[in-house]
Structures are given as C-alpha cells and as structure tokens.
Amino acid sequence: MDSRLSTVSDDALLARADGVSRLNATVDELQSALQDYDELGRRIHSGESSFNSYDVHWRQARALFLLQELTSAKAPKMTWITAGEQAAAAAMADCSICVEGYYYAAVLKGRRAEHSGIGFKALKLVKEVLALGKKAAQIDASFDNAAPLRLLAMLYASAPSWPTSVGDIDLALETAERAIQISDYPMNHLIMAEVLLADEAINDARRELQRVLSAPIGGRWADESGFWRPYAEKLLTEIAD
C-alpha cells in the first residue's frame, strides 16, 4: 500500500480520482486516478471500506479507456485496453443491470476491434461490441449524454453492411437522432455529422458541424471543448465548398 494514500478517506480518494477522469486528462492524471481506484479496491477487498466494488471497477474501466485514447503506440494501448476490459468484465459481474460496465466493455472492445485487422476475428469483435452497446442502451440510453447511442450510431455507420457485418446507415441516422433528442451535447451533433457524411449528406453534415462549433466553450462542457472543437473544425474544412 502506498503510504501517501493511507490517510486519505474513501470519499476523498473517489472525488480526487473522478476529478481527473475526463476527456482532456493527461497520462499522469489518469495513472494517478488508477492508483486511487486501486487503493479503494484494496480497502473494499480487505473489508476496510463500505464502498461497493462496482463503484471502483467501472471507474477503472473508464480511466483505462481514456488512457488508451492518449497514445497511438500499439503496445501500451493494447495493455490498457486489456486491463480496461478486465475491469469492465468485473463491473458487469458486480452488477448485471448497471449501464457503466456494459458501456465501457463495448467501447474498449471497439478499440480492440480497430486494431485486429480484418477477417473473422474483427467481425466477431464487432458483433460483441454491438451486443454490449445494445445492452447498455437498453439499460440507460441517456448515460453520459446518450453515450451508448453515440457508440451504436458510429458502429452502424462505419461497419460494412449486411451480410458482411452490422452496418446500416438508416439505423445509424435513427440512432444518432435519438441521441440528440436525449441531449443537446455537442458530441451528439458531431456524431450525427459523421453519420451524415457517411451517407453523403454534405449540407446536413455541415449544419451539424456548425452546431458543434457554436456551442458555448465555457459552462458545463468547458473541459471537453478542446476535444471535439478541433475535430469539428477539421471536418468542416474538409467538406468546404
């Protein structure tokens, strides 16, 4: 046990770790969060904490997903993906009716599928992502501003169509629209723009990208604007007249 953590309360550990588990976090911040979650997990396992292991496992999966997003180097990325999948599996075992475990299992498996190449293995992974994403959406489609629906919309838009895979542009559009109806979160409009681009609806995609860029930089999404605004600007430049 890290002696620096021994005097920190459970609530303080959780708050500190949650405070840096965000889209614009650094590698050091996320690794520090994982240390805090690990300490909480140790306390739970030893009976020193009244916290539920589910509260730790899904947060570990989230931190590991965010961590692997910060590198393109395959070795650390796959290490973090594997650890994240294990945490998400533990979360699903802890609570079979809670959304977080299924959602992070889906997005982590999606990242694994992206690095598995083509062929049967990739198709199998995509089908697993679809099943997990559907389960997350069934439990709580509104989780994290409709994150399960964003995942499903992009999967339907990017995967090859039937019978090769699960792609379906009509389902992608319908699912992206459901996400927007749940939340006006800028990322929902960004996902809709990507789906519209896949459908070659350029003018409609341009409209959605403008909505992303017109969203206030401050306020409740201030910490995330640096994540989605540059990508929206890039897409808008690419489809400029």
VEXNUSE-495435 format. One record per residue: residue in three letters; x, y, z of N, C-alpha, C, CB in turn. Coordinates in steps of 0.02 Angstrom, whole numbers, padded with zeros to 5 digits, always signed. Glycine has a CB too. Example, Ala and Ser with C-alpha at 12.3 -4.5 7.8 and 13.67 -1.06 7.14 Angstrom:
residues 2
ALA+00660-00284+00390+00615-00225+00390+00660-00165+00390+00565-00224+00452/SER+00642-00112+00354+00684-00053+00357+00645+00002+00394+00704-00030+00286/
END
This chain:
residues 241
MET+00042-00060+00000+00000+00000+00000+00044+00063+00000-00048+00000+00061/ASP+00025+00111-00040+00061+00174-00042+00045+00214+00021+00042+00215-00106/SER+00097+00229+00061+00085+00264+00125+00055+00332+00115+00150+00270+00163/ARG+00064+00361+00055+00035+00427+00042-00041+00424+00036+00064+00456-00023/LEU-00068+00364+00025-00140+00357+00017-00174+00334+00082-00155+00307-00038/SER-00136+00309+00129-00165+00277+00187-00207+00324+00230-00111+00246+00229/THR-00190+00388+00229-00227+00436+00271-00283+00472+00234-00179+00487+00300/VAL-00292+00455+00171-00344+00488+00130-00408+00448+00137-00322+00493+00056/SER-00463+00483+00150-00528+00448+00159-00553+00419+00094-00580+00496+00188/ASP-00599+00371+00099-00629+00340+00040-00660+00393-00005-00681+00288+00060/ASP-00700+00437+00025-00735+00489-00014-00685+00534-00049-00780+00530+00032/ALA-00631+00552-00015-00581+00596-00045-00544+00562-00102-00531+00619+00008/LEU-00529+00498-00094-00496+00460-00147-00541+00458-00209-00480+00389-00124/LEU-00605+00443-00199-00651+00438-00256-00659+00506-00290-00719+00412-00233/ALA-00667+00559-00250-00676+00625-00279-00614+00647-00318-00692+00676-00224/ARG-00555+00633-00290-00493+00653-00323-00485+00616-00389-00433+00640-00278/ALA-00497+00552-00389-00490+00512-00450-00541+00532-00502-00496+00438-00434/ASP-00604+00541-00480-00656+00560-00527-00642+00629-00558-00724+00561-00493/GLY-00610+00673-00518-00597+00740-00542-00550+00744-00601-00569+00781-00486/VAL-00507+00693-00609-00460+00694-00665-00476+00641-00718-00389+00683-00640/SER-00530+00604-00708-00550+00553-00758-00597+00586-00808-00585+00492-00723/ARG-00567+00623-00855-00605+00662-00903-00570+00660-00971-00614+00736-00879/LEU-00605+00685-01022-00579+00681-01090-00513+00716-01100-00630+00709-01137/ASN-00503+00772-01066-00441+00811-01077-00388+00797-01024-00457+00884-01078/ALA-00393+00741-00990-00344+00724-00939-00276+00706-00970-00369+00665-00896/THR-00224+00709-00930-00157+00689-00952-00145+00617-00931-00103+00735-00923/VAL-00093+00587-00959-00074+00519-00940-00059+00516-00865-00013+00496-00980/ASP-00022+00564-00840-00005+00565-00768-00067+00569-00724+00042+00622-00752/GLU-00115+00611-00745-00177+00618-00705-00215+00553-00703-00220+00674-00734/LEU-00221+00519-00761-00259+00457-00763-00224+00401-00726-00271+00437-00836/GLN-00158+00399-00729-00122+00349-00691-00128+00361-00616-00048+00347-00712/SER-00129+00425-00597-00141+00441-00526-00211+00420-00505-00131+00517-00515/ALA-00260+00431-00549-00329+00410-00534-00332+00334-00525-00377+00432-00590/LEU-00296+00297-00567-00297+00225-00561-00265+00202-00496-00259+00193-00620/GLN-00215+00237-00472-00186+00221-00407-00238+00230-00351-00124+00265-00393/ASP-00276+00284-00356-00328+00296-00306-00382+00242-00309-00359+00366-00316/TYR-00403+00225-00370-00454+00172-00377-00427+00105-00351-00476+00165-00450/ASP-00363+00091-00365-00333+00029-00340-00333+00027-00264-00261+00021-00367/GLU-00318+00083-00232-00318+00086-00160-00389+00074-00133-00290+00153-00135/LEU-00438+00104-00165-00507+00093-00144-00526+00019-00152-00556+00136-00185/GLY-00504-00011-00208-00518-00082-00218-00485-00125-00165-00493-00103-00287/ARG-00425-00108-00145-00391-00145-00092-00430-00140-00027-00319-00119-00083/ARG-00454-00080-00012-00491-00071+00051-00557-00110+00050-00506+00004+00063/ILE-00590-00110-00007-00652-00148-00013-00639-00222-00003-00685-00136-00082/HIS-00587-00247-00036-00571-00319-00032-00552-00340+00039-00513-00335-00080/SER-00519-00295+00076-00498-00312+00144-00550-00295+00196-00434-00275+00160/GLY-00607-00269+00175-00660-00253+00222-00651-00187+00258-00666-00306+00272/GLU-00605-00145+00234-00592-00080+00265-00637-00025+00239-00520-00060+00255/SER-00675-00039+00187-00718+00012+00156-00788-00015+00147-00689+00035+00088/SER-00836+00030+00154-00906+00010+00142-00927+00022+00069-00952+00050+00189/PHE-00881+00046+00029-00896+00057-00042-00909-00010-00076-00838+00094-00077/ASN-00945-00007-00132-00960-00066-00173-00905-00074-00225-01029-00060-00206/SER-00885-00135-00238-00832-00147-00288-00853-00123-00357-00814-00221-00290/TYR-00918-00123-00372-00941-00099-00436-00921-00026-00447-01016-00106-00442/ASP-00926+00014-00393-00910+00085-00398-00838+00096-00419-00923+00120-00332/VAL-00795+00049-00403-00724+00054-00422-00711+00023-00491-00680+00019-00369/HIS-00739-00035-00504-00723-00071-00565-00742-00031-00628-00758-00138-00566/TRP-00802-00002-00629-00820+00033-00690-00780+00096-00698-00895+00049-00691/ARG-00761+00128-00643-00719+00187-00648-00648+00170-00671-00716+00223-00580/GLN-00623+00113-00651-00559+00090-00677-00563+00079-00752-00537+00025-00642/ALA-00618+00049-00775-00627+00039-00847-00629+00105-00884-00692-00001-00860/ARG-00663+00154-00855-00667+00221-00887-00598+00252-00891-00714+00267-00848/ALA-00560+00251-00837-00494+00282-00836-00447+00247-00886-00463+00279-00765/LEU-00452+00182-00891-00409+00145-00938-00430+00158-01010-00412+00070-00923/PHE-00495+00167-01023-00516+00186-01090-00489+00254-01109-00593+00186-01094/LEU-00495+00302-01063-00469+00369-01077-00393+00368-01085-00488+00417-01020/LEU-00359+00326-01047-00286+00321-01051-00265+00294-01119-00260+00275-00995/GLN-00298+00243-01144-00277+00215-01208-00292+00262-01266-00311+00149-01220/GLU-00338+00309-01256-00353+00358-01308-00295+00407-01318-00416+00396-01290/LEU-00250+00412-01269-00198+00462-01270-00135+00440-01307-00180+00482-01201/THR-00134+00379-01333-00074+00356-01369-00093+00318-01432-00031+00313-01324/SER-00050+00323-01482-00058+00283-01543-00011+00223-01543-00047+00326-01605/ALA+00034+00220-01493+00081+00165-01488+00044+00101-01469+00137+00180-01436/LYS+00051+00049-01508+00010-00010-01500+00021-00046-01434+00023-00058-01557/ALA+00084-00052-01412+00098-00092-01352+00063-00065-01289+00172-00096-01340/PRO+00073-00001-01271+00037+00023-01212-00038+00026-01222+00062+00093-01192/LYS-00059+00043-01284-00132+00046-01297-00164-00021-01284-00145+00068-01370/MET-00135-00075-01310-00166-00141-01300-00162-00164-01228-00132-00192-01345/THR-00109-00144-01193-00104-00160-01121-00161-00127-01083-00036-00138-01092/TRP-00173-00064-01097-00226-00027-01062-00295-00053-01083-00220+00048-01076/ILE-00303-00070-01147-00367-00098-01169-00382-00163-01132-00367-00109-01245/THR-00332-00207-01128-00342-00271-01094-00360-00261-01021-00279-00313-01099/ALA-00324-00216-00987-00339-00202-00916-00409-00172-00909-00287-00155-00885/GLY-00427-00128-00956-00494-00098-00954-00549-00148-00965-00499-00043-01006/GLU-00538-00195-01011-00588-00248-01023-00597-00291-00961-00567-00292-01083/GLN-00543-00304-00926-00547-00344-00865-00587-00307-00812-00477-00361-00839/ALA-00575-00241-00806-00612-00201-00757-00686-00198-00775-00584-00131-00752/ALA-00701-00190-00840-00771-00187-00862-00806-00254-00851-00774-00168-00936/ALA-00770-00309-00863-00799-00375-00851-00814-00385-00777-00751-00431-00875/ALA-00770-00360-00734-00782-00364-00662-00843-00322-00643-00721-00340-00622/ALA-00850-00263-00675-00908-00221-00661-00973-00255-00682-00901-00154-00698/MET-00972-00287-00740-01032-00322-00763-01049-00380-00716-01023-00348-00834/ALA-00998-00413-00690-01010-00467-00642-01037-00440-00576-00945-00506-00629/ASP-01014-00381-00557-01038-00349-00496-01111-00329-00501-00997-00287-00480/CYS-01131-00304-00560-01199-00279-00569-01221-00291-00641-01205-00203-00551/SER-01265-00338-00650-01287-00357-00718-01341-00311-00745-01313-00428-00717/ILE-01364-00263-00705-01417-00217-00728-01393-00145-00726-01481-00225-00686/CYS-01327-00135-00725-01299-00067-00722-01266-00051-00789-01248-00061-00665/VAL-01275+00009-00813-01254+00027-00881-01179+00033-00889-01286+00092-00900/GLU-01144+00059-00838-01074+00078-00848-01029+00021-00871-01047+00107-00784/GLY-01037-00037-00840-00995-00094-00858-01003-00113-00931-01010-00153-00814/TYR-01066-00117-00954-01079-00136-01023-01053-00083-01072-01154-00146-01034/TYR-01062-00020-01054-01040+00033-01100-00964+00032-01108-01062+00101-01074/TYR-00927+00029-01052-00855+00031-01059-00827-00034-01087-00823+00045-00992/ALA-00860-00090-01075-00841-00152-01109-00849-00144-01184-00884-00211-01083/ALA-00902-00111-01205-00915-00102-01277-00863-00056-01310-00984-00073-01288/VAL-00849+00001-01279-00802+00048-01312-00731+00020-01311-00804+00116-01277/LEU-00712-00015-01258-00646-00045-01256-00639-00101-01307-00630-00071-01186/LYS-00690-00142-01313-00689-00195-01364-00689-00165-01434-00749-00243-01354/GLY-00722-00108-01441-00722-00074-01505-00651-00052-01525-00767-00014-01503/ARG-00614-00027-01476-00544-00008-01490-00503-00070-01507-00514+00030-01429/ARG-00516-00125-01473-00480-00187-01490-00496-00208-01562-00499-00244-01440/ALA-00559-00202-01581-00579-00221-01649-00542-00179-01701-00654-00214-01658/GLU-00532-00115-01687-00497-00071-01733-00425-00094-01746-00498+00000-01707/HIS-00396-00129-01698-00326-00150-01704-00319-00224-01722-00289-00136-01639/SER-00375-00256-01737-00372-00328-01751-00369-00343-01826-00432-00362-01721/GLY-00370-00290-01867-00367-00301-01939-00435-00320-01967-00316-00354-01956/ILE-00435-00361-02018-00497-00383-02050-00504-00458-02043-00499-00361-02125/GLY-00562-00483-02060-00572-00555-02058-00620-00575-02002-00507-00590-02048/PHE-00622-00639-01988-00671-00667-01942-00663-00638-01872-00664-00743-01939/LYS-00601-00630-01849-00590-00604-01781-00620-00534-01773-00516-00603-01764/ALA-00608-00492-01823-00634-00424-01820-00710-00424-01821-00607-00382-01879/LEU-00739-00466-01864-00812-00470-01868-00842-00494-01802-00833-00517-01925/LYS-00810-00543-01772-00833-00568-01707-00832-00513-01654-00790-00628-01684/LEU-00778-00474-01654-00772-00419-01606-00826-00366-01617-00703-00387-01609/VAL-00839-00350-01681-00890-00300-01697-00958-00323-01671-00892-00287-01773/LYS-00973-00386-01680-01038-00413-01657-01042-00410-01580-01047-00486-01681/GLU-00985-00421-01547-00984-00416-01474-00994-00343-01452-00918-00443-01446/VAL-00963-00297-01488-00973-00225-01473-01047-00207-01481-00929-00181-01520/LEU-01077-00231-01535-01148-00217-01547-01192-00244-01490-01170-00248-01613/ALA-01180-00305-01469-01220-00334-01415-01212-00296-01350-01201-00408-01405/LEU-01150-00278-01333-01138-00240-01272-01168-00170-01276-01063-00236-01258/GLY-01160-00138-01334-01189-00071-01342-01264-00071-01337-01168-00042-01409/LYS-01295-00121-01367-01368-00127-01363-01391-00138-01291-01393-00185-01407/LYS-01353-00179-01254-01371-00191-01184-01364-00127-01144-01326-00247-01154/ALA-01311-00089-01155-01303-00025-01120-01360+00022-01136-01236+00007-01138/ALA-01379+00027-01199-01433+00071-01219-01500+00049-01190-01438+00075-01295/GLN-01509-00017-01186-01571-00043-01157-01576-00025-01083-01574-00120-01166/ILE-01520-00028-01048-01520-00013-00976-01530+00062-00964-01455-00036-00943/ASP-01492+00103-01001-01497+00176-00991-01467+00212-01051-01461+00198-00926/ALA-01510+00226-01100-01486+00259-01161-01461+00330-01148-01543+00262-01213/SER-01481+00360-01092-01461+00428-01077-01394+00433-01041-01514+00461-01035/PHE-01363+00377-01025-01299+00378-00988-01247+00421-01024-01272+00306-00979/ASP-01216+00465-00986-01162+00509-01011-01184+00544-01075-01099+00467-01024/ASN-01242+00578-01071-01268+00617-01128-01280+00573-01190-01220+00673-01146/ALA-01308+00513-01178-01327+00466-01231-01266+00432-01263-01366+00502-01285/ALA-01215+00419-01223-01154+00386-01248-01168+00318-01281-01105+00377-01192/PRO-01212+00275-01253-01224+00211-01288-01252+00220-01358-01273+00169-01247/LEU-01293+00272-01367-01321+00284-01434-01269+00312-01481-01381+00332-01429/ARG-01223+00354-01456-01168+00378-01498-01126+00319-01522-01123+00429-01459/LEU-01111+00274-01477-01073+00215-01495-01107+00175-01550-01061+00171-01434/LEU-01172+00161-01540-01208+00121-01589-01215+00156-01656-01277+00104-01562/ALA-01226+00221-01655-01233+00259-01718-01169+00254-01759-01250+00332-01704/MET-01112+00263-01726-01048+00259-01762-01034+00188-01786-00991+00284-01718/LEU-01054+00139-01747-01043+00069-01768-01085+00053-01830-01061+00021-01711/TYR-01148+00073-01829-01191+00061-01887-01166+00099-01949-01263+00083-01872/ALA-01137+00158-01939-01114+00199-01995-01048+00175-02024-01108+00271-01974/SER-01005+00148-01982-00937+00132-02004-00926+00059-02023-00889+00150-01950/ALA-00966+00014-01997-00957-00058-02012-00983-00073-02082-00992-00102-01959/PRO-00955-00123-02115-00982-00145-02179-01054-00169-02170-00939-00202-02209/SER-01093-00162-02221-01164-00179-02216-01175-00255-02219-01204-00144-02272/TRP-01236-00275-02202-01256-00345-02205-01250-00369-02278-01329-00356-02178/PRO-01229-00431-02290-01216-00486-02242-01144-00489-02216-01233-00552-02275/THR-01102-00441-02239-01032-00443-02216-01026-00427-02142-00991-00394-02257/SER-01063-00375-02120-01057-00354-02050-01123-00323-02028-00998-00304-02040/VAL-01121-00276-01981-01181-00250-01950-01199-00179-01973-01173-00250-01875/GLY-01163-00153-02022-01176-00085-02045-01246-00074-02072-01126-00066-02097/ASP-01274-00016-02056-01341+00002-02079-01349+00077-02072-01397-00037-02038/ILE-01343+00114-02127-01343+00187-02124-01409+00214-02099-01326+00216-02192/ASP-01464+00182-02115-01529+00206-02090-01533+00199-02014-01587+00166-02124/LEU-01510+00143-01988-01508+00134-01915-01460+00184-01883-01488+00063-01897/ALA-01405+00199-01918-01357+00247-01892-01389+00316-01885-01295+00252-01937/LEU-01425+00338-01936-01459+00402-01934-01512+00404-01879-01491+00418-02002/GLU-01551+00351-01875-01604+00348-01824-01575+00350-01754-01646+00284-01834/THR-01520+00313-01743-01490+00310-01677-01457+00376-01658-01439+00254-01674/ALA-01423+00408-01706-01392+00473-01693-01446+00525-01677-01351+00495-01754/GLU-01502+00521-01710-01557+00568-01695-01584+00557-01625-01613+00561-01748/ARG-01590+00495-01604-01612+00480-01536-01565+00511-01485-01617+00404-01525/ALA-01501+00507-01498-01452+00536-01452-01463+00611-01445-01380+00521-01476/ILE-01474+00645-01500-01485+00718-01499-01549+00735-01462-01487+00746-01571/GLN-01600+00693-01471-01663+00705-01436-01654+00699-01360-01717+00656-01460/ILE-01609+00655-01339-01596+00646-01267-01555+00704-01239-01561+00580-01255/SER-01505+00726-01277-01460+00778-01253-01433+00820-01310-01403+00747-01213/ASP-01429+00885-01299-01401+00931-01349-01325+00935-01343-01432+01001-01341/TYR-01295+00886-01313-01223+00881-01304-01188+00888-01372-01205+00814-01271/PRO-01137+00931-01377-01104+00941-01442-01079+00878-01475-01047+00989-01433/MET-01055+00829-01435-01031+00767-01465-01086+00729-01501-01000+00723-01412/ASN-01148+00737-01479-01203+00704-01514-01212+00734-01584-01268+00711-01474/HIS-01204+00799-01589-01208+00831-01655-01147+00813-01698-01213+00907-01648/LEU-01090+00804-01666-01030+00784-01703-01038+00714-01732-00968+00788-01658/ILE-01066+00669-01692-01078+00601-01716-01129+00602-01772-01102+00555-01658/MET-01181+00643-01765-01230+00649-01819-01197+00674-01883-01288+00696-01798/ALA-01152+00721-01876-01116+00747-01935-01076+00691-01969-01068+00805-01915/GLU-01043+00650-01929-01004+00595-01959-01050+00544-01994-00962+00560-01904/VAL-01107+00531-01963-01155+00485-01995-01180+00514-02060-01214+00469-01947/LEU-01196+00578-02060-01220+00611-02121-01167+00612-02175-01242+00683-02105/LEU-01105+00620-02156-01050+00617-02205-01046+00547-02235-00983+00637-02173/ALA-01055+00495-02193-01054+00427-02219-01112+00416-02267-01059+00377-02161/ASP-01166+00454-02258-01225+00449-02302-01220+00499-02360-01289+00462-02262/GLU-01164+00534-02364-01151+00584-02417-01200+00642-02416-01152+00551-02485/ALA-01228+00656-02357-01272+00714-02349-01231+00773-02324-01331+00698-02299/ILE-01194+00803-02370-01143+00852-02352-01173+00915-02320-01103+00872-02413/ASN-01226+00941-02349-01255+01002-02322-01282+00992-02251-01310+01028-02368/ASP-01314+00935-02240-01340+00920-02174-01283+00911-02124-01385+00857-02175/ALA-01230+00879-02146-01171+00870-02103-01140+00937-02085-01119+00824-02137/ARG-01137+00982-02134-01109+01048-02121-01151+01085-02067-01107+01090-02186/ARG-01216+01077-02071-01260+01108-02021-01245+01082-01951-01334+01096-02039/GLU-01237+01017-01945-01222+00987-01879-01154+01010-01853-01225+00911-01883/LEU-01106+01016-01896-01040+01039-01875-01042+01111-01851-00989+01031-01932/GLN-01082+01151-01884-01090+01221-01862-01122+01224-01793-01133+01261-01912/ARG-01166+01178-01780-01197+01175-01713-01145+01156-01660-01255+01124-01712/VAL-01100+01111-01678-01047+01093-01632-01004+01154-01616-01003+01037-01662/LEU-00985+01191-01668-00940+01248-01659-00973+01308-01627-00910+01268-01725/SER-01039+01311-01630-01075+01367-01600-01092+01354-01527-01138+01382-01639/ALA-01078+01294-01503-01092+01278-01432-01045+01319-01388-01083+01202-01418/PRO-01068+01344-01331-01026+01384-01287-00963+01346-01266-01065+01405-01224/ILE-00907+01381-01267-00844+01350-01247-00841+01341-01171-00784+01392-01271/GLY-00872+01386-01135-00873+01381-01062-00930+01338-01038-00877+01449-01030/GLY-00947+01345-00974-01004+01309-00946-00989+01236-00933-01062+01314-00992/ARG-01041+01195-00936-01034+01126-00913-00991+01083-00958-01102+01095-00908/TRP-00978+01105-01020-00935+01065-01064-00868+01098-01077-00970+01053-01130/ALA-00849+01144-01033-00787+01182-01042-00726+01136-01046-00777+01232-00986/ASP-00724+01086-01003-00666+01041-01002-00659+00999-01064-00670+00997-00942/GLU-00714+00992-01102-00713+00947-01159-00708+00983-01226-00773+00905-01158/SER-00719+01048-01228-00723+01083-01292-00658+01076-01332-00737+01157-01280/GLY-00602+01072-01298-00539+01063-01334-00532+00995-01366-00482+01075-01287/PHE-00576+00949-01348-00575+00882-01376-00615+00879-01441-00603+00831-01326/TRP-00676+00908-01441-00718+00899-01500-00716+00958-01549-00788+00888-01479/ARG-00698+01018-01526-00698+01075-01572-00646+01069-01628-00685+01139-01533/PRO-00583+01050-01613-00535+01044-01668-00555+00993-01721-00467+01026-01640/TYR-00585+00938-01699-00606+00887-01746-00664+00912-01790-00626+00822-01709/ALA-00710+00948-01759-00765+00977-01797-00739+01027-01848-00816+01011-01751/GLU-00691+01068-01829-00661+01116-01874-00626+01081-01932-00611+01161-01837/LYS-00592+01026-01918-00557+00987-01969-00607+00960-02019-00517+00930-01938/LEU-00661+00930-01995-00712+00902-02040-00743+00957-02083-00767+00866-01999/LEU-00757+01014-02052-00788+01068-02089-00742+01093-02144-00806+01126-02041/THR-00678+01097-02131-00630+01117-02182-00628+01068-02239-00560+01124-02151/GLU-00631+01004-02222-00627+00952-02273-00687+00953-02321-00622+00884-02241/ILE-00745+00975-02297-00804+00975-02340-00822+01044-02365-00864+00945-02303/ALA-00776+01093-02356-00789+01161-02379-00799+01162-02454-00732+01208-02358/ASP-00841+01208-02476-00854+01214-02549-00790+01231-02586-00909+01268-02562/
END
